[in-house]
Amino acid sequence: MTAIKGTSFLVIGRAGMDLYADPPGTPIEAATQFTSALGGSSANIAVALVRQGAKAALLTRVSDDAVGRFALAQLDLYGIDRSLVSVVGGEARNSLAIVDTMGPDTTAVIYRNGAADFEMTEADVEWADYSSFDALVTTGTVLASGPSRGAAFRAFDLARQSGLPIVFDIDYRPYSWASANEAELTYSLAAEMADIIVGNDVEFGFLAGNYDKGLAAAERLAAVNDRIVVYKMGEKGAITFQGGTRMHTGIYPAKPLKPTGAGDAFLGSFLASLSTGKSLRDAVLRGSAAAAFVVGRVGCAPAMPTAAELDTFCAANTAPVF
């Protein structure tokens, strides 16, 4: 596997707006007011990276309207490089999520009609200077439609030419895809090109074409080119594979307001930790700690812990290793 040799990340994918029913605990249907936050899996990952002391640039498209400008302003607020973010006009719209904070019963309503980020083109990704980054990060959402799908695979090729490791978060969301078969074939191709693959048990099961064979599929992927593969299992923790080794880690205790943002927090903190030379075990544990941190706060991007907050959290809680 090509190692992550520095702390500068190029993240490809969407930035949007999240609206949270306020005060916390109010169901969406009863809400009379909402709080806004930056959303979108890739933008959230970029925030998680920056909060942990890394650098992140986002490559995507946003809509030429007030919601798109909101996303741009939020990227500036969090210190994310948006020089590779393009504005698209016409009927394209930024993604919008409306969420309540009801613990395990949280409701999230996602609007992805005519998504602006799906308008990203190969020309957009060819504009980036890949030699200035240390890794490329993307999620499966980017691959759900064209021209974004072709652009992402073009970015994979350019990253490989520049010697960058490719990080792939499976992030399977059925509502974004024309068919499950199309998603399975596309994800399989992306996974074969990636150096680090992260997903949950359901996503790996989908990738394998059989939900009972997801763990075996994760192990097979890790056996090629010394990949790192993280197989997340919710409350049962995660199994991480690399170089013929298998490591089982647990989760940190949390009192969740909502489940959203946990995966993005995990990935950003995990990658930031690897990039600063932490062991694979410590990187997974810091990712797990960040996930526990985020589910207990309102929002996704604003809930991401700083490096100091994560240090304090990990020091106060026993590392859950089997």
N, C-alpha and C positions, 0 to 999 in steps of 0.2 A: 504494500500500500504506500502511496505517496504521502509522506508525513505533512502535517500542518506545521509550517516552519516559522510562522509569525502570527500576528494578531489582527490582520486586516482582512475582512471578509466581504465578498460580493454576494449579496442576497437577491435572488430573483423572485418576483411575485408580488402579490397584491398588497395595497394599502387601502384601508377603507375607514368607515365610521361605525362605531358601536354606540348604541343608545341603551343605557341601563335604567330600568324602572327605579325611581327614587321615592322614598327612602328604601334602603336594602330590605328585602323581604316582601316588597310589594309585587304582586303578580302583574304581568303586563296588562291584562284586561281591566285591572282596577287602577292603573297608574294615571296620575294627572300631571306628572312631571318626570323628566328623564335627565340623566347626566350623560354628557358625551365623552368619548375617548377615541384615540386612534385604534383601529382594528385591522384585521387582515393577518393571516398567519405569517406571511413573510415579513411584514412590518413589525409584528410582535417579536419575531425571532431577532430582527435587527436591534430592537430596543433592548432585548435581553442581553445581546452581545455587548452593546455599548454600556449598559449598566454594570457589566462585569469588567469593564476597563478595556475591551477590545474596540476596534474601529469597524464600522459597517457602512457600506454603500448599498442603496436599494436601486434595483433596475426594474422598472415597470412603467405602466401608463396609468394616468388618472384622468378623470373627466374634466372637461372645460366648464366647470360650474362651481357653485359655492361649496359643495361637498368635496370636490377635488381640491379646491384651495384649502379647505380645512385639513385634508390629509397632508398637503405640502407644509402647511404651518406647523402641524404636529411633528412631522419629520424634523423640521428645523428645531423645534422645542427639545427633542430628545437627542439632538446632535448627530443625526444620521445624514450622511452625504446623499443628497438627492440630485446631484448633477446628471445622473443617468435616468431620471424620471421624466418622461415625456407627457405632454398634455394632448388628449384626443378630443375632438369636437363631435358634432352631430348628435346622434341619439345614445352614444355610449354613456354609461353611468357607473360611478364607483359602487363597490359593494357596500351594503348596509346591513348591520345586525342589530336586532332589537332583543334585549336580554333582560331576564329578571334574576334575582339572586335568592333562590329557594333551596339551596343545598342540592341534594341528589335529584330533586324534582324541578330543577331549573329548566326554564323554557327559553329557547333561542330561535328566533324567526329570522331567516337569512334571505336577503334579496340579492339575486345575482343575475337579473335579467339584463341582457345587453352589456355585460361587464366590461368596463374600460380596460382592465388589465389583460383581458383576452385579446386585445388589439395590438399587443406587443409584437414586433416583427423581427425578422432576422437582421434587418438594418439597425434596429435598436441595440441588439446585443453585440453587433460587430463594432459599434462605436466605443465600447469599453476597452480600456487598456488592462488586459488580464495580467500583464507582468507586474502591475502595481498591487496585486492582491495575493493573499496566501491561501485562499480556499474559495470555492464556489458553493453556495448553499441554495437549494431550492426545495419546493414541496410539490406533492402530487397534484395540487390544485392548479398549478401552472400548466399542467399537461392536458387538462380536461377538454380544451377546445383550441382551434386554430384562429389566427396564426400564431398564438402564444406557444402552442406545442412545438411547432417547427422551430421557433425562435429559441426555446429552451434547449432543444437537442443541438442546435447550432452552437449555443453557448457551451454545452458540454464538450463539443469538439474543440472549441477555441481554448477552453480551460485546459483540456488535455494537452494541446499543443504547447501551452505555456507551463506545463508541469504542475498545475494546480490540482489538489485533491478535490473530488466532487462529493458533496454531501447531499443525500437524498432522504427527505422525510416523506414517507409514503402518503400520509394525510389523505386517505381515501374518503371522498364525500360523494355518495352516489348521485345526489341531486345535480351535480355539475356535469355528469357524463351522459352521452347519448345512449350508451349501453354498458352493461357490466363486462361483456366480452371485449369491447374496445378498451375499457379501462385496464383489464387484466393484461392484454397484449402490450399496451403502452407502458404500464408499470414494470413489466418484466424486462423490457428493453432498457428503461431507465436504471433499474436495479443492476443490470449487467454492466452498465457504464460507470456506476458509482463506486467510491472507495469507502464511504461510511453510509450505512443504511440504518434508519431508525423508524420503527413503527410499532403498533400494538399487536396483540395476538389476533384480533379480528382482521387487521390489515394484512398481516403475513399469511393468514389463512386464505384470504381473498387472493393474494398474490400466488399462492400455491394451487388455487383452484379447488381447495378442500380445506375447510376450517379446522379439521383434525390434523392437518399436515403442515400447519404454519411454522411450528417450531423446527421441524426437520428442514423446511425450506430455508429458514434463517440460518441454520447451521451449514447447509450446503453453500449458500451464498458466501458465508464467511470463509469457507475452505479455499476460495479462489482469490489469488492475488493478496492474501493476508488482509482481507477486508475486516473492518470493524462493523459488526451488526448488533444492534440493540433491540431485543425483543421484549417489549413492555407488556406487563400482565395486570395492570391496575393495582388492586390491593395486594396482589401476590408479588409485587416488585418487578424486577427485570432480570432477564438472562442476557448476558453480553458475551459475544463470541469474537475471538481473534486468534489467528495463528494456531488453531487446534486447541485453544483453551476455552473454558466455559466458566463463567462467573455469575453467581446468583446473588443479587442484592435486593434488599427490601425497600419499603417506603418509610418516610418520616411521618409522625402523627400530624394530623391537621383537622381543623374544624371548618369544613368547606362551606363557603357561601354559594359557590358554583363550580362546575368542573372545567369551564372554558379557560383557555390560556395555559393549562398545565403542560401540554405537549410542547408549546412554543418556549415556555420557560425552561423546560428540561433541555431542549436542544441548544438554545442559546448559551445557557450556563455550562452545559457539557462541552460544547465546542470551545468556549472561551477558556475553560480549564485545560483542555488538551493543548491549546495554543500557547499556554504559558508553562508547559512542561510538567503538568500534574500527571500522575499515573492514571491509567485507564480506570482503575477502581475508584480513585478519588474524583475523577471527572464525572463518572456515573452517579456517585453519591451527591455531588454538588448539584447535578442536574435534578436529581430526585428531591433534594432539599428546596431548590427553586420552585419546583412544581407544587410542593406542599405549601410554600410561602404564598404563591399566587392564588391558589384556590380559596384562600382565606381572606382575600381582599376584593373589593369591587373593581371591575375592569380587568383588562389583560395587559396592555402596554403600561398603564400607570401602576400596575401591581407588581411589575418585575423588580426583584430586589437588587440593591447595589451589592458590590463585592463585600463591603463592610457589613451590610445586613446579613448577607449569606454566611460570612465568617462567624458572626455572632450566633446565628441560628444553628449552624453545624456544631459549634462549641457547646451549645446548651442541650443538644439532643444526641443520643447515642446512634452511631452509624449502624444502620440496619443491614448487616452482612450475614449471609447464611454460611 
